[in-house]
Amino acid sequence: MASSPNPIDIANVKQLAASGSPSLAETIEAYLDQPEPTPEAPPREGALTFPAFLRLLASAQGLRTPEQRRERATDAWKRFLAQLDPAPPPRLELADLLVRIYEEGTDAGRSALRDVARSAPLVFGAWGGLKRIYKLAEARLDAELFGVLAFRFDTEVARGGRREVSRGTLIYMRRRAWRFLRELGRSVPELYPQFAVEVLRHYTPDTRFGDLWVANHVWAHRAGKYDGRSFHGGVPPSDMVKHRAFDEAWRRSPDPLMLLLSTCEADPPARFAIQGLRKDFPEALRSVTPAWLARLAFRPLASAHDFLIETLLGSPELHQSKLRSLGLHDAALALLDSPSAKARAFAIEYARAHAADLDAERLAGLLASAHKDTRAFAAAALQGRSPRALGHELLGRLLTHGETEAWAAKALGESFDRAELPEPFLIDMIYGEPAQKRWAAAHFKARYRPGELGTGFWVRVLDDPRHEDDDRATETALDALGKYPVAAIGTPWLLDALTRKSIGRTVATWLQKADALPDLTAESVERLKGLVFSAETRAVALEVLGNPKIVTPRQLTLPWLLALARRADPTLNGFARRYLLAHMKPQDFDPGQDPSGRGDREAGTAKLFALALGEKEPEPMRAFAQTYLRCHHPVLGPEQGEAKELELKQALKRAAFTAERIWPALSDPREDVRRFAALITRAELRAWGYQTRVYELAHSDAKEVRNIAFDALRKAGDPSADPAMTLTVEELDPAQVFALTESLKKSARELGLSLILKHYARLGGPERLGWLMQSADREVRLFAVRMLWEKHRPRDLPPGWRPRAARGEAGPTAEPPEDAGRFEDVEALRRFLRYVLSGIPAGRSPEPGDGAGPRRRLSASEAKRRVIEIVRDLAVEDAAFAALVAPVIAEFTGSIAKGEWQACLAALLHLRRAHPGLEIEGLAAPSVGQERA
């Protein structure tokens, strides 16, 4: 079996039994109340588990005849005990253990057995042992063990609780107990009263006497009002000796009845004993000793008390005036809280006449009695005494009783000065019963001016451990303490109170509203810093730490704030960032500042840039430093949201934002660093004199960096553009602009083309267009040919001529051709085209778009073929251009390069099809190879 999670096993029980431990019975009951241990492995198939065995026994009880029930139960027991896997529960070993304890016969062992018999669960293991002990007690005439077991059998039938023994078995056992008593009364009548008393004295006040079998036979057997299952009529009867069993046996001696009266726990057995003594042994009652009578007074039985009073009143020798001398004074006073009204009346009368010195504490205890007459007597006796003699503590307790509340409140107010009521007493009242709380509230209102008690008193009230279980007292103390300034309460206590669940929230609201904490020490600041890392206290700790009226930036220390800013938790790094922005100057970041806190501004600024751009700095730290530098930039700062929110005044000059610090960061692989550098660059570009270096940025892989160049170049010459970050037209560098058309980034190439188109008069030239015609990008090549035609058309073309719209455009070009160094005549343009086509080198690598795959080098023939195709496409669109270029293309059909003459021949065929009337002069005859092709 797997080890049980419970602390008790059968070995523990055996060890206690061997040592004679007085806690044996308690341990056995705790052991039996434990759940069954869980098997280490599932039971084998077909095995009879203990729960299944119990179900078999239960089903056996449902059979019709006793023989069938007995046979089925016996078979189940044989099958269960015969198997080894799973083994029977260890608690079955209790049976042999209990019997062994009985056989040893020690006083400790018998005491444990009595306790087990009275209250242990009747489950298998314990039951087997108790049943065997009962049989041994019958055989050995052991009245003590017989009595307790017979009592248990008799009461268990009508009582619930955990048990595995069937009700039928218990009915049989209690019938057997009565049969034994009956046979004893017939054969050995002198022993019958002794055994019967041992049964009767165990019944308790909560016993349902009408459901009993053994007891009702003892005192009502001869009435015959019973059947095979239960008794009828009044049980127990009013006359309990008229029909008692074996009447002659009871008349032999008064000792069993005297024993029963002095040891029984319930009222019916006491009445049975009293009625028997009065009927059979009146002389014995007249000769009882005062000591025996005194014992009756301390028994909580109304019948015994009534009998005692009748005895006292019936004997002149036991007059009230003689009770003190007879040693019955305390016994008479014990009857003040008797369940018998007659006994209470006697005791009250006696106390008034002969116990004027009754202890005040005892009288106060009687105020808790369930009997009104007793409470009234005690209240009257106390109110007749001097309040000062009673003392303030007792008067405070008397506030809790309705009979004395008003009198005690008045006595405290009139008989004691304010100074005579000590602080512990007042705190006890605050934590007392509702009546005591009411008195305390009225006392404070009447005897103290507002605020006179001071914060120390209410702090001590809240430090009392009782506040955790008394919400009303805690609320009273918090309300009173909350009326004082927070600074008067004491910072150490406030910080301790923050961590206490019952008052932490209220204290947090006080601290959040505080304007100053004069006694805030370095230790307290460190304590607040520690509270930042607790979810329950974080909010208030951050709010107090963030209040510069309470905690100065120097007390927080820069290292702690920077460490907080490095944390990933948004609450912590957000607090640190806001605080550093609002309260730290650049010089505060100087790592080498002197002990007085003075730092160098330049060193602090350098540290900020190191934090913002450093390779090993975590992202939260970089984010803070970048935000700080943004917000304190003299130009950018006023527009930053954080600066507006915190109403920051910019603490840095533009000279701090040098190109040496910022420009390299534009190439940083981290996006946040590039964004920060791009923002600063836009503001400082012209101040650095770096406006002419924007072309470098156009080739960047980062969009935010490329956009700096795009905005600076695209808006050149725009009067609405920001001059700080925009180039003038005069600053445009033709070589750099044309170089953009060869960028690996498609967006950069498009920017270069748009600049050339927009500022061609300044940037253009046919030689540059010839260079563009060799581009790997088809759009660039097409642009170059179109610009060659539109911007450098021959002078002998008709003035005002406009080229046809480009493919895909709705109408003519928006701008008329401008004089940008036009050729003198058509032949001059043709010569230029011949020069370009004949001198094309190996082509540059194609770059279809940003992020394209690996590049490859083009051959010269392939590059030339692509230029021819571009010239062809434009000539197909424009007849005038076709007439100009057709003779040049025709000249190259005689090339020995197969790809070249094929491309030219195909271009001419396209032109003839597009322009049927086109005449092409100088078209060379195809060679043999061309014809074959």
SVG drawing of the C-alpha trace seen along z (x, -y; Angstrom):
<svg xmlns="http://www.w3.org/2000/svg" viewBox="-48 -80 82 101">
<polyline fill="none" stroke="black" stroke-width="0.4" points="0.0,0.0 1.1,-3.6 2.1,-5.6 -0.9,-7.5 -0.8,-11.3 -2.1,-11.1 0.4,-11.0 -1.0,-7.9 -0.6,-4.3 -1.1,-1.0 2.5,-0.9 2.0,-4.2 -1.1,-2.8 0.8,0.4 3.7,-1.7 1.4,-3.8 -0.4,-0.7 2.9,0.9 4.0,-2.2 0.7,-2.6 0.1,-6.1 -2.8,-8.0 -3.6,-9.3 -4.1,-5.8 -7.9,-6.1 -7.7,-9.5 -5.1,-8.2 -7.2,-5.1 -10.2,-7.3 -8.1,-9.6 -6.6,-6.6 -10.1,-5.2 -11.3,-8.5 -8.6,-8.6 -9.4,-7.6 -8.3,-4.3 -4.7,-4.3 -4.6,-4.3 -3.0,-1.3 0.3,-1.8 -1.1,0.0 -4.6,0.8 -6.0,4.0 -5.6,7.1 -8.5,8.3 -11.0,10.2 -9.6,9.1 -12.0,8.3 -11.2,4.8 -12.3,3.5 -15.0,1.3 -16.3,4.2 -16.2,6.4 -18.3,3.9 -20.8,3.8 -21.1,7.6 -21.8,7.4 -24.5,4.8 -26.1,6.9 -26.1,9.9 -28.2,7.8 -30.9,7.5 -31.6,11.2 -34.8,12.6 -33.9,15.1 -31.2,14.9 -29.7,18.1 -29.2,16.6 -27.8,13.4 -25.3,15.3 -24.2,17.6 -23.6,14.8 -21.7,12.7 -19.6,15.6 -18.6,16.4 -17.7,12.8 -15.4,12.7 -13.7,16.0 -13.1,14.8 -11.8,11.4 -9.5,12.7 -8.1,15.5 -6.7,13.3 -3.2,11.8 -3.5,9.2 -4.8,6.8 -4.1,7.4 -6.8,6.5 -6.6,3.0 -4.1,2.6 -6.9,1.4 -8.2,5.0 -5.2,5.6 -6.9,3.4 -9.1,6.3 -6.2,8.4 -4.6,5.3 -7.7,4.4 -8.1,7.9 -4.4,8.0 -4.8,4.8 -7.8,6.2 -6.0,9.4 -3.1,7.4 -5.6,5.7 -3.5,2.6 -5.3,-0.5 -4.2,-2.6 -5.3,0.1 -8.7,0.5 -9.2,-3.3 -8.3,-3.4 -10.7,-0.6 -13.6,-2.3 -13.0,-5.5 -12.8,-3.5 -16.0,-1.6 -17.8,-4.8 -17.0,-6.8 -14.8,-5.1 -16.3,-4.5 -17.8,-1.0 -15.9,0.0 -14.3,3.4 -11.1,3.8 -12.3,1.9 -15.6,3.7 -14.1,7.1 -12.0,6.3 -14.9,4.7 -17.2,7.6 -14.7,10.1 -14.0,8.0 -17.7,7.9 -18.0,11.7 -14.9,11.9 -16.5,9.4 -19.7,11.6 -17.7,14.7 -15.5,13.0 -18.3,11.0 -16.4,7.8 -19.1,5.3 -17.0,2.2 -16.4,3.2 -19.7,4.9 -21.5,1.8 -19.8,-0.6 -20.2,1.8 -23.9,2.5 -24.5,-1.2 -22.8,-1.7 -24.9,1.1 -28.1,-0.3 -27.6,-3.8 -25.9,-3.1 -29.1,-1.7 -30.8,-5.0 -27.7,-7.1 -26.1,-8.0 -22.4,-8.3 -19.8,-6.4 -20.1,-2.6 -19.7,0.5 -21.6,2.8 -25.1,3.4 -28.1,2.3 -29.3,5.8 -26.0,6.8 -26.3,3.9 -29.9,4.9 -28.7,8.4 -25.9,7.2 -28.2,5.0 -30.7,7.8 -27.9,10.0 -26.8,7.5 -30.3,7.5 -30.5,11.3 -27.2,11.4 -28.6,9.0 -31.8,10.9 -30.0,14.3 -27.8,12.6 -30.9,11.3 -32.4,14.8 -29.3,16.8 -27.1,14.3 -29.5,11.5 -26.9,9.9 -24.8,9.1 -27.6,7.8 -27.8,4.2 -24.0,3.8 -24.1,4.7 -27.2,2.7 -25.7,-0.4 -22.6,-0.1 -24.8,-0.4 -27.1,-3.2 -24.4,-5.5 -23.0,-6.0 -26.1,-7.4 -25.7,-11.1 -28.2,-14.0 -28.6,-13.9 -29.6,-10.3 -33.0,-9.5 -34.3,-7.4 -37.5,-6.4 -35.4,-4.4 -33.4,-2.4 -33.8,1.3 -31.5,2.2 -32.3,-0.8 -36.0,-0.7 -36.0,3.0 -34.1,2.1 -36.7,-0.4 -39.9,0.7 -39.6,4.4 -42.4,5.6 -44.9,3.1 -44.8,5.3 -45.3,2.4 -42.9,3.5 -42.8,5.8 -39.9,7.4 -38.6,4.0 -39.3,1.3 -41.0,0.0 -44.3,-1.9 -46.0,-4.5 -44.1,-6.8 -40.5,-5.9 -38.9,-6.5 -42.0,-6.4 -42.7,-8.8 -42.5,-6.1 -39.3,-4.4 -39.3,-1.7 -42.8,-0.4 -42.1,1.9 -38.4,2.3 -36.9,5.7 -35.8,7.9 -37.2,5.7 -35.9,7.9 -32.3,7.6 -32.4,3.8 -33.5,4.1 -30.4,6.0 -28.2,2.9 -28.3,-0.8 -24.7,-0.9 -25.4,-0.4 -28.1,-3.1 -25.9,-5.5 -23.1,-4.9 -25.5,-5.5 -26.7,-8.8 -23.2,-10.1 -21.8,-9.0 -24.6,-9.0 -24.5,-11.7 -28.2,-11.9 -31.3,-12.9 -33.5,-9.7 -30.9,-7.4 -30.6,-9.9 -34.3,-9.8 -34.3,-6.0 -31.6,-6.0 -33.4,-8.6 -36.8,-6.8 -35.2,-3.5 -33.4,-4.9 -36.5,-6.6 -38.6,-3.5 -36.2,-0.9 -33.6,-2.7 -35.1,-5.8 -32.9,-5.2 -29.8,-5.3 -30.8,-8.7 -31.1,-10.0 -27.6,-8.9 -25.8,-10.3 -22.8,-12.3 -22.4,-16.0 -19.5,-15.1 -21.8,-12.8 -24.5,-15.5 -21.9,-18.0 -20.9,-15.8 -24.5,-15.9 -24.5,-19.7 -21.8,-19.6 -23.6,-17.1 -25.4,-18.9 -28.6,-17.0 -32.0,-18.6 -33.2,-15.4 -30.1,-15.2 -30.4,-18.8 -34.1,-18.5 -33.2,-15.5 -30.5,-17.4 -32.8,-20.4 -35.5,-18.0 -32.8,-16.4 -31.6,-19.7 -35.0,-21.1 -36.2,-17.8 -33.4,-17.7 -33.1,-20.3 -29.5,-19.2 -29.0,-20.6 -30.5,-24.1 -29.1,-26.9 -27.4,-28.4 -25.4,-25.2 -24.3,-24.6 -21.1,-26.5 -20.0,-24.6 -20.9,-21.3 -18.8,-22.1 -21.9,-22.5 -21.5,-26.3 -19.9,-25.9 -22.3,-23.2 -25.3,-25.5 -23.8,-28.3 -23.1,-25.8 -26.9,-25.5 -27.2,-29.1 -26.9,-28.0 -28.7,-24.7 -31.1,-23.3 -33.6,-22.9 -35.7,-26.0 -36.3,-24.7 -32.6,-24.4 -31.9,-27.9 -34.5,-29.5 -32.9,-27.8 -29.4,-28.9 -30.5,-32.5 -32.1,-32.6 -29.1,-31.1 -26.7,-33.5 -28.6,-36.6 -28.7,-35.5 -25.3,-33.8 -23.0,-34.8 -22.9,-38.6 -19.2,-38.2 -19.7,-36.2 -16.8,-36.9 -17.6,-39.6 -15.9,-37.5 -18.3,-34.7 -21.3,-37.0 -20.1,-38.3 -19.9,-34.8 -23.5,-34.1 -24.6,-36.9 -23.9,-34.5 -26.4,-32.0 -29.2,-30.7 -31.6,-31.3 -33.2,-34.7 -33.6,-34.5 -29.9,-33.7 -28.9,-36.7 -31.2,-39.0 -29.7,-37.9 -26.2,-38.4 -27.0,-41.8 -28.6,-43.0 -25.7,-41.8 -23.2,-43.6 -25.1,-46.8 -25.2,-46.9 -21.5,-47.2 -19.2,-50.2 -18.1,-50.7 -14.6,-51.5 -14.4,-48.4 -15.4,-46.4 -12.8,-48.1 -12.9,-49.4 -12.0,-46.1 -14.9,-44.2 -17.3,-47.1 -16.1,-46.9 -17.1,-43.3 -20.4,-44.0 -21.2,-46.2 -21.7,-43.0 -24.7,-41.9 -28.1,-43.5 -28.9,-43.4 -25.9,-45.5 -25.0,-47.5 -26.6,-50.8 -25.5,-50.6 -21.9,-49.8 -21.7,-52.6 -22.9,-55.1 -20.5,-53.8 -17.5,-54.1 -18.5,-57.7 -19.3,-58.9 -16.8,-56.9 -13.6,-57.2 -11.7,-60.1 -10.4,-60.0 -6.9,-59.5 -8.0,-56.5 -9.0,-54.5 -5.8,-53.2 -5.1,-52.9 -5.1,-49.0 -8.6,-49.1 -9.8,-51.6 -8.3,-49.4 -10.1,-46.3 -13.3,-48.2 -12.8,-49.2 -12.2,-45.5 -15.0,-44.3 -18.6,-43.3 -21.0,-45.8 -22.0,-47.3 -18.4,-47.9 -17.8,-49.5 -20.8,-51.8 -19.5,-52.8 -16.0,-53.5 -17.4,-55.7 -19.5,-57.7 -16.6,-58.0 -14.2,-59.4 -16.8,-61.9 -17.6,-63.0 -14.2,-63.0 -11.8,-64.0 -11.6,-66.9 -11.1,-66.1 -7.5,-65.0 -6.6,-65.0 -6.0,-61.3 -3.2,-61.6 -2.0,-59.4 0.0,-57.2 -3.1,-55.8 -4.9,-54.9 -1.7,-53.4 -1.5,-51.2 -5.1,-50.2 -4.3,-49.1 -1.2,-47.3 -3.3,-45.1 -3.6,-41.6 -7.3,-41.6 -7.8,-44.1 -7.5,-41.3 -10.8,-39.8 -12.7,-42.9 -13.6,-45.0 -15.7,-47.5 -12.9,-48.3 -10.4,-48.6 -12.8,-51.0 -13.2,-53.1 -9.4,-53.4 -8.8,-54.1 -11.5,-56.8 -10.0,-58.5 -6.4,-58.2 -7.4,-59.5 -8.4,-62.9 -4.7,-63.6 -2.2,-64.9 -0.3,-62.0 3.0,-63.6 1.9,-63.3 1.4,-59.5 4.9,-58.4 6.4,-57.2 7.9,-53.9 4.5,-52.8 2.7,-53.8 5.1,-51.8 4.6,-48.8 0.9,-49.2 1.0,-49.2 1.7,-45.5 -1.2,-44.6 -4.2,-43.4 -6.9,-44.8 -5.6,-48.4 -3.1,-48.6 -5.6,-50.1 -6.7,-52.9 -3.1,-53.7 -2.3,-53.8 -4.9,-56.4 -3.4,-58.6 0.1,-58.3 -1.2,-59.1 -2.7,-62.4 0.4,-63.3 2.3,-66.5 5.2,-65.8 6.7,-63.1 9.2,-65.0 10.5,-61.9 11.2,-60.1 14.7,-58.6 17.0,-56.9 15.9,-53.6 12.3,-54.5 13.1,-55.4 14.8,-52.0 11.7,-50.4 9.5,-52.2 11.8,-51.1 11.3,-47.5 7.5,-47.9 7.7,-48.7 8.2,-45.1 5.1,-43.9 1.9,-43.9 -0.2,-44.9 1.9,-48.0 3.4,-48.9 1.0,-51.7 1.2,-53.6 5.0,-53.2 5.5,-54.6 3.2,-57.4 5.0,-58.4 8.4,-58.0 7.3,-60.0 6.3,-63.0 9.3,-65.3 7.8,-67.1 8.2,-63.9 11.2,-62.1 13.8,-64.1 15.5,-62.8 18.8,-62.6 17.1,-60.3 15.9,-58.0 19.3,-57.9 20.0,-57.7 21.3,-54.1 18.1,-52.9 16.0,-54.8 18.1,-53.5 17.8,-50.0 14.1,-50.4 14.0,-51.8 15.9,-48.7 13.1,-46.4 10.7,-44.9 7.7,-45.6 5.9,-48.5 4.7,-49.9 8.2,-50.1 10.0,-51.3 7.2,-53.8 7.5,-55.3 11.3,-55.5 11.1,-57.1 8.6,-59.8 10.5,-60.6 13.9,-60.8 12.3,-63.0 10.7,-65.4 13.3,-65.6 16.8,-64.8 19.0,-67.3 21.7,-66.2 24.5,-66.7 22.7,-64.2 23.7,-61.4 27.4,-62.1 28.8,-58.7 31.6,-60.6 29.7,-63.2 31.1,-64.2 29.6,-63.1 27.6,-66.3 25.7,-65.3 27.3,-67.9 28.0,-66.4 29.5,-67.6 26.9,-68.5 28.9,-67.2 29.7,-63.9 26.0,-63.5 25.0,-64.2 27.6,-61.7 26.1,-59.1 22.6,-59.8 23.8,-59.2 25.5,-56.0 22.3,-54.8 20.3,-55.7 22.6,-54.2 24.8,-51.7 25.1,-48.2 24.6,-46.4 21.8,-48.5 18.4,-46.8 15.5,-48.2 13.6,-49.7 16.8,-51.6 17.4,-52.8 13.7,-53.9 14.1,-56.1 17.3,-57.7 16.0,-58.4 12.8,-59.9 14.9,-62.1 17.0,-63.3 14.0,-63.9 12.1,-65.8 15.1,-68.0 16.0,-68.8 15.6,-72.6 13.7,-72.3 12.0,-68.9 11.3,-68.9 8.4,-71.3 6.5,-69.1 7.0,-65.8 3.9,-64.4 5.9,-63.5 7.3,-67.0 3.9,-68.6 2.4,-66.2 5.2,-66.9 5.6,-70.6 9.3,-70.1 11.7,-72.9 14.4,-71.8 17.7,-71.3 20.0,-70.5 21.4,-72.7 21.6,-71.8 25.4,-71.6 24.9,-68.4 23.3,-66.6 26.4,-66.3 26.7,-64.5 29.4,-62.3 26.9,-60.9 23.9,-60.6 25.0,-59.9 26.4,-56.4 23.2,-55.4 21.3,-55.7 23.0,-52.5 22.3,-50.7 20.6,-47.3 18.1,-48.2 15.0,-49.9 14.4,-52.1 18.0,-53.5 17.5,-54.3 14.1,-56.0 15.7,-58.1 18.7,-59.0 16.4,-59.8 14.3,-62.2 17.4,-64.1 18.9,-64.1 15.9,-65.7 16.2,-68.6 19.9,-68.9 20.8,-68.1 21.5,-71.6 23.0,-72.6 25.6,-69.9 26.2,-70.9 25.3,-67.3 22.6,-68.2 24.8,-67.1 25.3,-63.7 21.6,-62.7 22.3,-60.8 24.0,-58.2 20.8,-57.7 18.8,-57.0 20.4,-53.6 19.7,-52.5 17.8,-49.3 15.7,-51.1 12.7,-53.0 12.8,-55.7 16.4,-56.5 15.7,-56.5 12.8,-58.9 15.2,-61.5 16.9,-61.6 13.6,-61.4 12.1,-64.3 15.2,-66.4 15.6,-65.8 12.0,-65.5 11.0,-68.9 14.0,-70.7 12.9,-74.1 9.5,-73.8 8.9,-77.1 6.7,-75.3 9.4,-72.8 11.3,-73.0 14.6,-74.6 16.3,-72.9 16.0,-69.5 15.5,-70.3 18.1,-70.9 17.9,-73.9 17.9,-73.4 21.4,-74.8 22.5,-72.1 21.4,-69.2 24.4,-67.3 23.8,-65.9 26.3,-63.1 24.6,-62.0 21.1,-62.3 22.0,-60.2 23.7,-57.7 20.4,-57.2 19.0,-55.7 21.5,-52.8 20.6,-52.2 19.8,-48.7 16.6,-50.2 13.7,-50.6 12.4,-53.5 15.8,-55.3 15.9,-54.7 12.4,-56.2 13.4,-59.2 16.4,-59.8 14.2,-59.7 11.7,-62.1 14.5,-64.5 15.9,-64.3 12.5,-64.9 11.8,-67.8 15.2,-69.5 16.5,-68.3 17.6,-71.7 20.1,-71.7 20.9,-68.0 20.6,-66.8 22.8,-66.2 22.8,-63.7 26.0,-62.1 24.3,-61.3 21.2,-60.0 23.5,-57.7 24.8,-56.4 21.3,-55.8 20.4,-53.9 22.8,-51.2 20.9,-50.7 19.8,-47.2 16.3,-48.7 14.0,-48.8 12.1,-51.8 15.4,-53.7 16.3,-52.9 12.9,-53.9 13.1,-57.1 16.5,-57.9 15.4,-57.4 12.2,-59.4 14.2,-62.2 16.7,-62.1 13.9,-62.6 11.8,-65.1 14.6,-67.3 17.2,-67.1 15.1,-66.9 16.7,-68.3 16.2,-72.0 14.8,-71.4 11.6,-69.7 8.5,-71.9 8.5,-74.5 5.9,-73.8 5.9,-70.0 4.8,-67.8 5.6,-64.1 2.8,-61.6 1.6,-60.6 3.5,-57.9 1.8,-54.5 -0.8,-54.4 -1.2,-58.2 -4.5,-59.8 -3.1,-62.7 0.0,-64.6 2.8,-65.2 2.2,-67.9 5.3,-69.9 6.4,-71.1 9.9,-70.3 12.4,-72.7 15.7,-73.8 18.1,-71.6 21.0,-71.5 19.2,-70.3 21.0,-68.7 21.6,-71.0 19.8,-68.6 18.5,-65.1 21.8,-63.8 23.5,-65.0 21.0,-63.0 21.5,-60.0 25.3,-60.2 24.8,-60.3 22.6,-57.2 25.2,-55.4 27.8,-56.3 25.7,-55.0 24.7,-51.8 28.2,-51.0 29.8,-51.8 27.6,-49.9 29.8,-47.9 28.7,-44.8 25.4,-45.6 25.0,-46.4 23.3,-43.9 19.5,-44.0 17.7,-45.0 13.9,-44.6 13.0,-46.0 14.0,-46.4 15.0,-43.2 15.6,-41.3 17.5,-38.1 21.2,-37.6 22.6,-39.8 24.2,-38.6 26.3,-40.4 24.8,-41.0 26.7,-40.6 27.3,-43.6 25.0,-42.0 22.2,-41.6 22.6,-45.2 22.6,-46.4 19.5,-44.4 17.7,-45.9 18.5,-49.5 17.4,-48.7 14.1,-47.4 13.5,-50.6 14.3,-52.7 11.9,-50.5 9.1,-50.9 9.3,-54.7 9.6,-54.8 6.4,-52.6 4.6,-55.3 6.0,-58.3 6.3,-58.5 8.7,-61.4 11.0,-59.6 10.6,-56.4 11.7,-58.4 14.8,-59.6 16.0,-56.3 15.0,-53.8 18.1,-54.5 20.3,-54.0 18.7,-50.7 18.9,-49.6 22.6,-50.2 23.0,-47.6 21.2,-44.9 24.4,-44.2 26.2,-43.3 27.9,-40.0 26.5,-39.6 23.5,-37.4 21.6,-38.8 22.3,-42.4 21.1,-42.1 18.1,-40.0 17.0,-42.7 17.5,-45.4 15.6,-43.5 12.8,-42.8 12.7,-46.5 12.4,-47.6 9.6,-45.1 7.7,-46.6 8.2,-50.1 7.0,-49.2 3.9,-47.6 3.3,-50.6 4.0,-53.2 3.2,-51.7 4.4,-54.8 7.8,-54.9 10.7,-54.8 14.0,-53.4 17.1,-54.4 20.4,-52.4 18.8,-49.2 21.5,-46.6 20.9,-43.3 20.8,-40.3 23.8,-38.0 23.6,-34.3 23.4,-33.6 20.7,-36.2 18.7,-34.6 19.0,-31.2 17.9,-32.6"/>
</svg>
